[in-house]
Every structure is written in C-alpha cells, then in structure tokens.
Amino acid sequence: MPVSGGLDFRTQPEAFTLTLTLGGRYAGQQEWAIHAERSAVVARVQTDFGGVLPELRRVQSSRMHPRFLTSLHYAEGDGRGRATFETTFDRKAGLVTLRQGKEEAAVPLTTEYHDPVSLLLWLRGLEDVERTQAQLTGGRVLVQRLAESEVGGVPAHAYFLRPGGAYVYVEQAPPHRLLRLIQPTDFGPVEATLQPPRKPQPERRRRRAS
C-alpha cells in the first residue's frame, strides 16, 4: 500500500468547504476540519444537504494514524447525539468493533483499514500509481487513476473508485487539495466542489463625529 506523503496536519491544521450540486443546482455544503490530536490526525466532516435535496445533516469523524492515514476510529451521525454508526480498531486487542444503533459485532483485526473520510485524505498523498486498493470494513475498494484533468483551471489527478462509482479529483501540486468529488446517489450524481478561499474584506474607517 502506498504511503501518504506531503500531508503534515501535525503542524498545519486545515479547514475548507465544498459546495454540493445536483444537476447544476445547489444541494448543500460540506465543511471539513482537520487537525492533530495527541498521536493521531482527526478529521470532522459536516454535510448539510438542502436546496434540491431534503434538508439533512450528516456528521462524520475520523481518527487516523498520523503517517499512514489508516483508520483508528470512525463514527457518523446527525451531530446532535450518539453516533448511529461507529467503528473502532483496537490494535492491542486485535479486534474491529462495529456498532450500529444498539447492535454490536467484533471481528479479528487482520489488516489495516480505511474509513470513508480517511480514504479521501489518503488519496491526496497517493504516489504515482495507476491502480491500487484500500480495505474498508464494508469491503475492498479498487482505485483506478484516470487521465489528467482540470478543475476550475487547476491541474488535477482524477481517480475512479469501485464499487460505488465515485470520482475524486485531487490537486496535482501541494497541498494536494480535494477539488471535486462526484458520488452517485438515489437522486443522481451529487458533485462536491471546493470553494475558493474568501478574500479578506478591507476594514472600513469609522467616520469621526463632527
């Protein structure tokens, strides 16, 4: 498995926003926040669907190995209470524990796993390979590199993931930002595109009272 390189969240936290569209119409937004915490990298992804999609909030959190970006813990829910789905990777006990609602199951930990969030961050630092794979708790994901592309005039590496049929576009040059994600859904393909950073507004001078 290629090692993720060039992404050091231990010294440089990161935050960015992706705008969601469906058929060219606004469908919500996704807020990413990534930082170091003790001996791990922690990412929180809040997706607020809306516009042409039903209003719904989804919060994903991933705790990852600081170098390999493999998953240590993953949870998702609505952000208002206990996670509806949770996966814990206990390397000392050699177990993977999955919780969904009140149901819980444990299986032997025999390999390194990614989760839906850590997989995307791992792709940002992927070395120059045409095909590779990653293991998720739901099964193996095959990653195929496509022809070079551009997103908003920015050169990008393009990847196709299967099963699932998602597309991931990563900036070629550092810091290898996530530029666009395309995910098939029951409503059609939802695109998530990186918002450009906001330019600081010039401070207005207060008028002195005469």
Backbone as a ProteinNet text record, in pm:
[ID]
protein_1_A
[PRIMARY]
MPVSGGLDFRTQPEAFTLTLTLGGRYAGQQEWAIHAERSAVVARVQTDFGGVLPELRRVQSSRMHPRFLTSLHYAEGDGRGRATFETTFDRKAGLVTLRQGKEEAAVPLTTEYHDPVSLLLWLRGLEDVERTQAQLTGGRVLVQRLAESEVGGVPAHAYFLRPGGAYVYVEQAPPHRLLRLIQPTDFGPVEATLQPPRKPQPERRRRRAS
[TERTIARY]
84.3	0	88.3	67.6	149	133.7	238.3	236.1	194.7	108.2	68.1	183.4	214.1	326.3	288.8	360.9	341.8	223.1	154.7	40.3	71.2	113.3	151.5	54	-55.5	-156	-110.9	2.5	50.8	94.5	143	190.3	102.3	12.1	-68.8	-212.9	-298.4	-440.4	-500.9	-611.4	-671.3	-823.2	-884	-1029	-1068.4	-1171.1	-1217.2	-1362.7	-1426.5	-1568.5	-1589.7	-1676	-1716.3	-1863.7	-1897.8	-2036.5	-2096	-2214.4	-2280.6	-2378.5	-2379.3	-2475.4	-2529.7	-2652.3	-2717.2	-2779.9	-2726.4	-2775.3	-2752.9	-2643.5	-2611.6	-2685.9	-2768.2	-2845.5	-2791.5	-2800.9	-2746.8	-2811.7	-2726.9	-2777	-2718.8	-2650.1	-2595.6	-2448.1	-2386	-2243	-2180.9	-2049	-1974.7	-1854.6	-1846.5	-1738.6	-1639	-1511.4	-1403.8	-1316.8	-1276.8	-1181.9	-1087	-956.8	-855.9	-747.6	-709.7	-605.4	-540.8	-428.2	-358.7	-412.4	-421.6	-468.2	-393.8	-302.8	-217.1	-138.2	-151.4	-73.4	-158	-247.5	-336.3	-373.2	-429.3	-490.1	-640.6	-711.4	-855.7	-922.9	-1022.7	-1098.6	-1246.4	-1311.5	-1456.9	-1517.7	-1617.4	-1682.1	-1831.6	-1880	-2022.6	-2085.8	-2182.5	-2251.9	-2394.2	-2431.6	-2567.6	-2632.8	-2717.9	-2790.7	-2905.7	-2942	-3050.9	-3073.2	-3137.6	-3164.2	-3258.3	-3210.6	-3293.2	-3299.5	-3224.6	-3227.4	-3298.3	-3355.1	-3417.3	-3315.5	-3358.7	-3268.3	-3229.3	-3100.1	-3048.6	-2905	-2866.8	-2728.5	-2662.9	-2540.1	-2462.3	-2324.6	-2282.7	-2152.6	-2069.1	-1950.7	-1856.6	-1730.5	-1676.4	-1550	-1457.4	-1331.8	-1233.2	-1106	-1056.9	-929.6	-831.8	-717.9	-629.7	-485.2	-413.7	-269.9	-205.3	-114.6	-61.2	22	76.8	159.2	86.7	24.3	-36	-181.5	-243.3	-382.1	-478.9	-441.2	-534.9	-622.5	-737.8	-838.5	-809.9	-823.2	-817.2	-957.3	-1041.6	-1179.8	-1261.1	-1385.7	-1472.7	-1614.3	-1684.6	-1823.1	-1899.6	-2029.6	-2114.2	-2253	-2316.4	-2448.9	-2499.3	-2594.4	-2650.6	-2585.5	-2487.4	-2415.2	-2486.4	-2603.7	-2681.4	-2687.7	-2632.9	-2636.8	-2536.1	-2563.6	-2472.8	-2467.2	-2350.7	-2333.8	-2424.7	-2480.2	-2564.9	-2482	-2356.7	-2265.8	-2126.3	-2055.1	-1923.6	-1835.2	-1709.7	-1612.7	-1486.8	-1441.1	-1320.6	-1220.7	-1094.2	-988.5	-892	-900.9	-819.7	-702.6	-586	-469.9	-412	-426.4	-376.7	-457.6	-589.8	-675.7	-688.8	-647.9	-658.5	-801.9	-887.5	-1029.1	-1079.2	-1174	-1250.9	-1391.7	-1438.2	-1571.6	-1661.4	-1774.6	-1870.5	-1998	-2046.3	-2171.7	-2266.8	-2387.9	-2491.5	-2619.9	-2658.7	-2771.2	-2736.4	-2818.5	-2794.2	-2719.6	-2696.9	-2629.2	-2478.2	-2404.7	-2258.7	-2200.6	-2090.6	-2022.5	-1873.1	-1793.9	-1647.6	-1589.9	-1487.1	-1417.9	-1268	-1185.6	-1040.8	-984.4	-889.3	-820	-698.6	-709	-603	-531.2	-577.7	-515.6	-544.2	-484.2	-512	-637	-718.6	-843	-844.8	-923.9	-960.4	-1107.9	-1150.8	-1292.3	-1323.9	-1450.1	-1482.5	-1408.9	-1373.8	-1302.3	-1152.1	-1094.8	-950.5	-910.5	-999.7	-969.5	-945	-1027.8	-1011.6	-882.6	-848.8	-724.3	-603.7	-614.1	-506.1	-482	-590.5	-576.7	-501.7	-509.8	-440.6	-289.1	-237.9	-93.8	-49.6	-136.4	-105.2	11.7	99.2	212.6	167.1	259	226	200.2	75.4	37.3	-87.4	-101.5	-216	-334.8	-305	-410.9	-363.1	-452.3	-421.7	-553.1	-547.8	-668.5	-657.5	-772.3	-779.6	-888.4	-867.6	-963.2	-1051.8	-1182.4	-1279.7	-1351.9	-1421.5	-1492.1	-1600.8	-1653	-1756.4	-1703.3	-1570.9	-1512.2	-1395.1	-1337.8	-1220.9	-1262.2	-1191	-1214.7	-1099.1	-1131	-1030.4	-1020.4	-899.7	-874.3	-803.3	-864.3	-806.6	-779.1	-657.1	-622.4	-664.1	-729.3	-777.1	-683	-719.4	-638.1	-633.4	-523.4	-509.1	-622.9	-663.9	-780.8	-755.5	-856.1	-852.8	-985.3	-979.1	-1099.8	-1085.6	-1168.2	-1158.4	-1024.3	-965.1	-835	-717.2	-740.6	-633.5	-604.3	-479.2	-446.3	-476.6	-537.5	-582.7	-554.3	-527.2	-526.3	-670.2	-715.4	-851.8	-849.1	-935.4	-943.3	-1087.6	-1102.9	-1234.3	-1234.4	-1335.3	-1342.5	-1456.6	-1427.4	-1532.9	-1507.6	-1618.5	-1758	-1798.4	-1909.2	-1958.3	-1963.4	-1860	-1860.4	-1836.8	-1758.7	-1729.5	-1605.5	-1600.5	-1484.6	-1424.6	-1291.2	-1220.3	-1115.4	-1116.3	-1019.9	-932.2	-801.3	-704.8	-607.4	-582.3	-486.7	-350.1	-288.7	-159.2	-48.2	-45	61	24.6	125.5	96.4	10.3	-83.4	-104.6	-198.4	-217.6	-299.2	-441.2	-506.9	-642.2	-742.1	-848.7	-962.5	-1039.2	-1038.1	-1100.5	-1245.1	-1272.2	-1409	-1431.3	-1550.2	-1594.4	-1726.5	-1745.3	-1871.6	-1918.2	-2034.5	-2085	-2223.6	-2240.6	-2374.3	-2468.2	-2592.7	-2694.3	-2825.8	-2926.7	-3058.9	-3121.2	-3073.7	-3126.7	-3049.7	-2934.9	-2845.7	-2707.3	-2609.7	-2474.7	-2466.3	-2422.2	-2403.5	-2256.8	-2232.1	-2095.9	-2064.9	-1944.1	-1895.1	-1770	-1773.7	-1664.6	-1607.2	-1474.9	-1406.8	-1439.9	-1477.3	-1499.3	-1365.8	-1346.5	-1223	-1219.9	-1100.6	-1093.1	-1143.1	-1211.1	-1263.5	-1152	-1160.2	-1062.7	-1098.9	-999.3	-1029.4	-1088	-1192.5	-1256.4	-1177.9	-1157.9	-1085.9	-1166.4	-1095.7	-1162.6	-1212.2	-1334.7	-1391.1	-1350.3	-1308	-1269.7	-1393.6	-1393.6	-1505.5	-1495.2	-1608.9	-1612.7	-1617.4	-1535.3	-1535.6	-1653.3	-1709.8	-1822.8	-1773.1	-1845.8	-1802.2	-1850.1
-119.2	0	124.8	218.5	338.5	421.1	486	569.5	709.9	767.7	905.5	996.5	1090.5	1180.5	1325	1415.9	1557.1	1619.6	1544.1	1597.4	1591.5	1701.7	1703.1	1789.3	1728.5	1801	1825.4	1765.2	1783.8	1927.2	1992.9	2130.4	2230.2	2182.9	2274.8	2224.3	2263.1	2226.4	2280.9	2223.7	2260.7	2266.7	2362.1	2373	2420.7	2359.1	2400.7	2360.2	2417.5	2395.5	2349.8	2251	2204.1	2238.3	2287.8	2317.2	2198.6	2155.7	2041.6	2088.8	2019.1	2047.3	1916.1	1922.8	1809.2	1860.4	1814	1863.1	2011.1	2063	2204	2293.4	2236.2	2315.6	2292.1	2394.6	2390.2	2277.5	2198.8	2084.6	2078.3	2185.3	2187.6	2220.4	2198.9	2222	2127.5	2115	2021.4	2093.7	2091.8	2158.9	2055.6	2075.3	1987.8	2061.9	1993.3	2047.6	1933.9	1956.5	1852.7	1909.8	1833.7	1880.4	1760.9	1786.3	1683.1	1681.3	1561.5	1545.5	1428.8	1457.4	1355.9	1284.3	1152.9	1077.5	1037.1	1125.2	1092.8	1219.5	1199.8	1307.3	1289.7	1398	1392.9	1480.1	1424	1499	1495.5	1609.3	1618.3	1673.8	1603.8	1643.1	1659.5	1781.5	1808.3	1840.9	1759.9	1779.9	1822.4	1939.5	1990.9	1989	1889.4	1880.3	1979.8	2029	2124.5	2158.8	2272.1	2309.8	2211.2	2141.5	2045.1	1910.3	1894.9	1771.2	1795.1	1691	1707.7	1757.7	1848.3	1904	1795.8	1774.3	1668.6	1700.6	1673.9	1694.4	1559.4	1544.9	1424	1465.5	1410.3	1443.4	1316.2	1323.4	1211.3	1254.3	1166.8	1194.9	1075	1105.5	1001.1	1033.5	933.7	944.3	851.9	905.5	833	826.7	727.3	719.1	842.8	910.5	1037.7	1027.1	908.8	894.8	822.1	709.1	626.3	663.6	743	785.7	668.4	555.8	445.7	475.3	413.8	449.9	389	470.1	425.3	421.4	513.5	519.9	601.6	556.7	628.7	627.7	740.6	749.5	843.5	818.4	909.7	914.7	1031.5	1053.4	1189	1243.9	1374.8	1488.5	1455.3	1557.2	1607.8	1553.9	1602.3	1501.9	1386.1	1284.1	1175.6	1055.4	943.6	904.2	862.3	823.3	705.9	709.6	599.5	482.7	513.6	409.2	440.6	338.7	361.2	238.2	263	155.1	188	93.7	111	1.4	42.1	-52.5	-61.6	-169.4	-190.6	-281.4	-219.8	-299	-382.6	-337.4	-415.1	-543.7	-531.2	-648.7	-726	-662.6	-728.9	-745.6	-643.7	-654.1	-529.1	-550.2	-442.4	-450.9	-344	-342.6	-247.7	-298.9	-219.5	-206	-81.7	-55.1	19.1	-30.4	36.4	32.7	149.7	153.6	79.5	-15.9	-96	-225.9	-251.2	-374.5	-354.8	-457.5	-451.6	-586	-579.5	-700.8	-675.4	-779.2	-768.9	-878.7	-841.2	-936.6	-917.7	-1019.3	-1005.1	-894.7	-821.5	-717.2	-781	-806.8	-878.6	-792.5	-668.2	-579.7	-435.3	-342.4	-201.4	-161.1	-76.4	-33.6	117.1	156.8	296.7	310.8	434.7	466.5	566.3	604.1	692.9	826.4	877.9	1004.8	984.2	888.7	865.3	824.4	755.3	714.1	834.8	938.5	1057.5	1131.5	1141.4	1208.8	1127.6	995.2	908.8	927.5	945.2	966.6	1095.7	1194.4	1320.9	1302.9	1207.4	1186.7	1063.1	1010.4	887.3	907.8	809	815.2	787.6	799.8	788.5	642.8	599.1	461.7	465.2	365.8	358.6	290	187.7	114.1	76.7	81.6	36.1	-0.6	-36.4	-74.1	-36.4	-26	6.2	-80.3	-115.9	-201.5	-118.9	-125.2	-67.3	-181.4	-150.5	-257.1	-319.4	-242.2	-295.1	-372.2	-374.9	-446.7	-371.8	-428.3	-371.7	-268.8	-156.2	-51.5	-50.5	-60.6	-53.6	90.2	140.5	278.1	277.1	340	347.9	493.5	520.2	656.2	679.5	793.6	829	929.7	973.3	1073.3	1202.7	1275	1402	1496.7	1578.9	1663.3	1801.3	1887.3	2019.2	2046.2	2115.4	2158.9	2307.8	2385.9	2531.2	2585.3	2522.9	2566.3	2514.3	2433	2378.5	2234.7	2202.7	2065.7	1967.3	1853.7	1759.8	1616.2	1533	1388.5	1341	1250.8	1200.4	1051.8	1010.6	870.5	822.9	696.3	632.5	519.3	517	417.8	320.4	192.6	92.9	-21.4	-79.7	-46.2	90.7	138.7	268.9	368.1	364.7	451.8	598.3	628	767.3	815.6	946.8	1011	1109.1	1112.5	1201.7	1277.8	1411.4	1496.2	1565.9	1544.2	1595.2	1688.3	1802.6	1898.4	1832.7	1850.3	1787.6	1845.2	1975.2	2040.8	2046.4	2054.8	2072.8	2196.5	2194.4	2094.1	1980.7	1957.1	1844.8	1850.7	1962.8	1981.6	1889.7	1856.2	1788.5	1892.8	1881.4	1981.9	1949.3	1820	1780.9	1634.9	1605	1468.9	1449.7	1335.3	1302.4	1168.2	1168.2	1049	1013.8	894.2	852.7	839.1	884.5	870.7	828.7	803.5	769.6	885.1	1007.4	1124.9	1157.3	1092.5	1122.6	1155.5	1181.1	1212.2	1348.1	1347.6	1471	1511.9	1635.7	1687.7	1777.7	1761.3	1848	1917.9	2049.4	2125.9	2223	2229.9	2315.5	2461.4	2530.6	2674	2746.5	2850.3	2927.7	2998.2	3015	3085.2	3227.9	3272.4	3408.4	3510.6	3615.5	3722.7	3810.8	3850.3	3936.2	4069.2	4113.2	4239.8	4355.6	4463.1	4579.1	4641.3	4680.8	4742.1	4881.6	4906.3	5038.4	5135.7	5250.9	5352.7	5418.5	5426.8	5490.4	5642.7	5698.1	5844	5909.5	6006.7	6079.4	6175.5	6178.2	6270.5	6414	6492.5	6632.8	6717.3
0	0	0	-93.8	-98.5	27.4	67.6	187	148.8	230.2	207.4	243.7	156.2	181.8	155.9	220.3	194.2	265.1	352.1	424.7	573.2	629.7	770.1	848.2	895.8	972.2	1115.5	1154.1	1290.3	1313.9	1210.8	1226.1	1152.4	1068.1	989	977.8	1072.2	1062.6	933	893	765.1	778.6	709.4	704.8	565.8	509.5	377	359.6	256	231.5	87.9	69.8	-61.9	-82.4	-200.1	-234.4	-309.4	-267.4	-329.7	-436.4	-549.1	-655.4	-710.4	-760.7	-825.3	-954	-1066.3	-1194.2	-1212.6	-1152.9	-1165	-1067.2	-979.4	-883.2	-742.4	-659.7	-524.2	-444.4	-373.2	-296.8	-156.1	-112.1	23.3	25.1	140.4	151.4	253.6	244	328.4	388.5	522	594.5	646.4	611.9	658.5	758.3	865.4	963.3	1002.2	985.4	1008.3	1098.9	1202.3	1293.1	1362.3	1426.8	1503.4	1645.1	1701.5	1838.8	1901	1993.2	2053.5	1943.9	1932.5	1834.1	1714.9	1672.2	1561.4	1484.6	1366	1289	1299	1327.6	1345.5	1240	1174.5	1074.2	1109.7	1095.9	1114.9	987.4	934.5	809.3	837	822	841.4	707.6	667.2	540.5	569	518.8	531.6	394	373.2	246.9	248.8	130	118.2	-26.9	-52.7	-191.6	-257.4	-362	-434.5	-363.2	-253.1	-174.8	-41.6	17.6	150.1	251.4	339.9	440.2	540.8	551.9	637.9	674.6	799	843.1	870.1	820.9	844.2	893.4	1007.1	1064.6	1071.1	1011.8	1013	1086.1	1168.7	1235.7	1217.5	1191.5	1168.3	1245.2	1316.9	1386.5	1315.7	1270.2	1179.6	1228.4	1178	1201.7	1139.5	1209.1	1159.3	1032	1003.7	884.3	771.8	804.2	700.3	672.4	761.1	747.6	740.9	801.3	818.5	940.4	945.2	1044.7	1181.6	1285.1	1423.7	1484.9	1438.6	1487.7	1388.3	1364.7	1271.9	1327.1	1313	1358	1266.5	1255.2	1179.8	1243	1230.4	1286.8	1243.9	1320.4	1285.5	1362.8	1449	1522.9	1646.1	1676.2	1791.2	1905.7	1885.6	1989.2	1961	2012.3	1992.9	1845.7	1801.3	1661.4	1626.8	1505.6	1460.8	1407.2	1369.3	1321.7	1372.9	1420.8	1480.7	1460	1427.6	1409.9	1488.5	1569.5	1649.9	1613.7	1592.8	1557.3	1675.7	1749.3	1868.7	1833.5	1812.5	1770.6	1884	2007.7	2120.8	2138.7	2127.6	2141.3	2011	1898.9	1769.3	1723.1	1750.6	1717.8	1645.5	1556.3	1495.6	1552.4	1615.7	1674.9	1596	1550.3	1474.1	1554.4	1565.6	1636.1	1542.9	1531.5	1454.4	1535.6	1586	1677.1	1804.6	1842.8	1962.2	1931	1804.5	1764.8	1764.3	1805.4	1811.4	1768.8	1693.3	1648.6	1646.7	1669.1	1668.4	1581	1504.4	1417.6	1436.6	1404.9	1419.9	1330.3	1383.6	1307.9	1241.7	1112.6	1041.1	938.6	915.1	817.9	857.1	787.1	811	732.2	792.9	730.9	709.5	609.5	592	621.9	644.9	653.5	541.8	521.3	409.1	409.5	528.5	536.9	518.9	589.6	579.9	438.7	367.4	229.4	140.3	154.3	70.9	103.9	232.6	270.2	225.9	230	182.7	32.9	-43.1	-187.5	-218.3	-129.6	-154	-158.2	-83.1	-80	-155.5	-240.2	-312.3	-407.3	-411	-501.7	-644.2	-739.5	-881.3	-918	-899.8	-932.7	-1020.1	-1105.9	-1194.7	-1127.8	-1048.4	-978.7	-839.4	-743.8	-609.1	-541.6	-415.8	-344.9	-198.2	-133.7	8	70.1	195.8	265.4	357.3	339.2	430.2	500.2	607.8	678.9	591.4	497.2	409.2	291	273.5	160.9	101.3	-1	-66	-170.7	-174.5	-273.7	-372.4	-499.4	-604.5	-654.6	-663.8	-704.9	-839.9	-938	-1072.2	-1107.4	-1147.7	-1187.1	-1331.7	-1354.7	-1487.6	-1552.6	-1672.9	-1743.2	-1663.1	-1677.1	-1606.5	-1643.8	-1548.4	-1567.9	-1508.7	-1517.9	-1455.6	-1387.8	-1275.4	-1204.8	-1180.3	-1246.8	-1232.5	-1277.2	-1377.5	-1427.5	-1348.8	-1245	-1161.6	-1205	-1243.6	-1283.2	-1170.5	-1205.6	-1103.3	-1144.8	-1043.8	-1061.5	-1042.5	-1128.1	-1120	-1086.7	-994.6	-953.4	-961.3	-999.3	-1003.3	-902	-814.7	-707.8	-736.2	-718.8	-732.5	-633.3	-581.1	-616.1	-562.3	-607.9	-566.1	-679.7	-767.2	-883.5	-853.6	-748.2	-714.4	-789	-814.1	-876	-775.5	-769.6	-678.8	-759.1	-746.3	-816.8	-713.3	-724	-627.8	-698.1	-639.7	-694.4	-711.3	-828.7	-855.3	-768.8	-752.5	-677.4	-529.2	-440.8	-298.5	-277.5	-184.6	-78.6	-117.6	-248.4	-295.6	-240.4	-263.3	-211.7	-281.4	-208.9	-270.9	-351.3	-482.5	-567	-601.5	-624.2	-659.9	-626.3	-576.1	-550.3	-622.8	-686.9	-752.1	-697.2	-632	-566.2	-619.1	-676.6	-719.3	-599.6	-613.8	-510.2	-575.6	-493	-545.6	-622.4	-596.8	-664.5	-792.5	-811.3	-922.3	-869	-957.7	-910.9	-842.9	-716.4	-641.5	-650.9	-693.1	-704.6	-585.7	-532.7	-425.1	-477.6	-488.5	-548.5	-446.5	-441.6	-344.5	-368.1	-261.1	-268.1	-260.8	-342.4	-328.9	-195.3	-136.3	-6.5	-18.9	86.9	85.4	100.7	21.3	32.7	151.8	230	345	300.7	369.2	335.8	397.1	319.7	376.3	489.5	592.4	706.8	669.5	710.4	685.3	795.1	754.2	851.2	909.9	1040	1107.2	1090.1	1060.1	1046.8	1185	1200.2	1326.9	1332.7	1451.3	1469.4	1461.3	1388.2	1373.6	1490.4
[MASK]
++++++++++++++++++++++++++++++++++++++++++++++++++++++++++++++++++++++++++++++++++++++++++++++++++++++++++++++++++++++++++++++++++++++++++++++++++++++++++++++++++++++++++++++++++++++++++++++++++++++++++++++++++

